Amino acid sequence: MTALTEYDRLEASALWRAAGESQRREVVVSIGDATLTISNLADQPLSHWSLPAIERINGTNERTAIYAPASDTDERLEVEDETFIAAIERIQHALERGRARPGRLRNVIFGGIAVTCAALAIFWLPDALIRQATTIVPNVTRVEIGEQLLDRMQRLSGMPCSSPRGNAALARLNTRLRPDTDGRLVVVESGVPVTQHLPGGIILLNRAVVEDYDDPAVTAGFVLDEMDRAATEDPLVRLLQGSGLIATLRLLTTGKIDAETLDAHTEILLTQTPPETPPSATLIERFVAAEVAMSPYAYALDVTGQTTLPLIEADAVLGEKRTVLSDGDWLALQGICGN
C-alpha cells in the first residue's frame, strides 16, 4: 500500500510505559509492515503494535499524542514528532479504506439485484407479457375485442354506413382482397380520418375512401395499405402497449379487457391518421398478389406521382390486373352511406 511504503523507514523518539505504574522510558519507534516497533536506544525491540489497532486516547488538538495498542491494555506511548503522528493517522486511514467490509459487499450485491429486478419489471416484463398475451390469445378473443372497440366508436362517431346492396359489395371487396381472412371491412361516416385497423381483422374506411374516387382500385389501394400497416403494427400489441401492465395481466388471466381501457384506446384511434410513408416493397407485393392496378392509388395519394413513383413504376412491369369490382357493385358501394 502506498501509505505504508512511503513511511516504512520513518523513526521518531518517544516515551513508552510498559504497563500500569511502571516508569516511562525513552524509546525509538519505527514503522514496519503494518506494525509499529518500539525499541530501546540500543535498537533492541521491546514491543510490536499493530497499526490498524492503535488507538489515540487523548485529543487530536493536543501536541503530544498518547497511543495505546488496544482498548484493554494500559501500555502507553507518547509521541511529540508531528511528522510521525501524521504518518500514523495517514496509514490508519489507508488501512481502514482497504479493510474488508462484509456488509458493504452484501449491500452492493443486494443493491445490484434490486436494480436488475426493477429494470426487468420496468423495461422487460411489460413487453414480455404483451408478447405472451398476443401469442396465446385466440382469434375469437381478438375479434371480440375488435367488435367492442367498434361498438365504442359508434357511440362517438355514429353507426357504420349500411345498405343491403352496399354491404354485399363491401363483402365482395373484402373477399377479393383478403380471400383467406375472417376479417371484415367497415365504412364509417366520421371519426376515422382515413383508414384504421382493429383486432380481429377489422379494417375501417372513411366514407371518402369509397365516395371521392371514380376507380375502385383506389379504394382497394387504401385497404391494401392498411393491411400492410396491420401486418407490421399488431392492433392488439398497440392496444396493450398503450394501456399498461394491468390491462395485459387482466387479458392473460381473464381473456377480457376492461371498458375503461377500451374507451381510452378508442379515443386515440379516432384521432390517429395513418402516417405518410413511402410505398414499401411489401405493399407492392400485396398489389401484385391481389392483381390490383397500383397507379390509380398512387395518383390518388399524390397527383404528381413523385412520392409514389415506386408504385407507378411497378405497375407498368409487374403482373396482370383484374377488375376490383363490377360496375354495379362499385356503384352500390359508393352509395353505402346513403348519398
RABEL-V148078 format. One record per backbone hydrogen bond with DSSP energy under -0.5 kcal/mol. NH is the residue of the N-H (numbers start at 1). CO is the residue of the C=O. If there is no record, write none. Layout:
nh & co
NH & CO
NH & CO
This chain:
nh & co
5 & 1
6 & 2
7 & 3
8 & 5
10 & 7
12 & 29
14 & 27
15 & 78
16 & 25
17 & 76
22 & 19
25 & 16
27 & 14
28 & 39
29 & 12
30 & 37
31 & 10
32 & 30
32 & 35
34 & 32
36 & 49
37 & 30
37 & 35
38 & 47
39 & 28
39 & 37
40 & 44
43 & 40
45 & 43
46 & 38
47 & 38
49 & 36
51 & 34
51 & 49
53 & 50
54 & 50
54 & 51
55 & 68
57 & 55
57 & 66
58 & 66
62 & 59
65 & 79
67 & 65
67 & 77
68 & 55
73 & 70
76 & 17
77 & 67
78 & 15
79 & 65
79 & 77
80 & 13
85 & 81
86 & 82
87 & 83
88 & 84
89 & 85
90 & 86
91 & 87
92 & 88
93 & 89
94 & 90
95 & 91
96 & 92
97 & 93
98 & 94
99 & 95
102 & 100
104 & 101
105 & 101
106 & 102
107 & 103
108 & 104
109 & 105
110 & 106
111 & 107
112 & 108
113 & 109
114 & 110
115 & 111
116 & 112
117 & 113
118 & 114
119 & 115
120 & 116
121 & 117
122 & 118
123 & 119
124 & 119
124 & 120
125 & 120
128 & 124
129 & 125
130 & 126
131 & 127
132 & 128
133 & 129
134 & 130
135 & 131
136 & 132
137 & 133
141 & 138
142 & 138
143 & 139
144 & 140
145 & 141
146 & 142
147 & 143
148 & 144
149 & 145
150 & 146
151 & 147
152 & 148
153 & 149
154 & 150
155 & 151
156 & 152
156 & 153
157 & 153
158 & 154
161 & 187
162 & 336
167 & 163
168 & 164
169 & 165
170 & 166
171 & 167
172 & 168
173 & 169
174 & 170
175 & 171
176 & 172
177 & 173
178 & 174
181 & 178
186 & 203
188 & 186
188 & 205
192 & 190
193 & 191
196 & 204
198 & 202
201 & 198
202 & 198
203 & 184
204 & 196
205 & 186
206 & 194
207 & 188
209 & 206
210 & 206
210 & 207
211 & 207
212 & 208
216 & 214
218 & 215
219 & 215
220 & 216
221 & 217
222 & 218
223 & 219
224 & 220
225 & 221
226 & 222
227 & 223
228 & 224
229 & 225
230 & 226
231 & 227
232 & 228
232 & 229
233 & 229
238 & 234
239 & 235
240 & 236
241 & 237
242 & 238
243 & 240
244 & 240
248 & 244
249 & 245
250 & 246
251 & 247
252 & 248
253 & 249
254 & 250
255 & 250
255 & 251
256 & 250
262 & 258
263 & 259
264 & 260
265 & 261
266 & 262
267 & 263
268 & 264
269 & 265
270 & 266
271 & 267
271 & 268
272 & 268
272 & 269
273 & 271
277 & 275
284 & 280
285 & 281
286 & 282
287 & 283
288 & 284
289 & 285
290 & 286
291 & 287
291 & 288
292 & 287
298 & 294
299 & 295
300 & 296
301 & 297
302 & 298
305 & 302
309 & 306
311 & 308
312 & 308
313 & 309
314 & 310
315 & 311
316 & 312
317 & 313
317 & 314
318 & 314
319 & 317
322 & 291
330 & 326
331 & 327
332 & 328
333 & 329
334 & 330
335 & 331
336 & 333
338 & 335
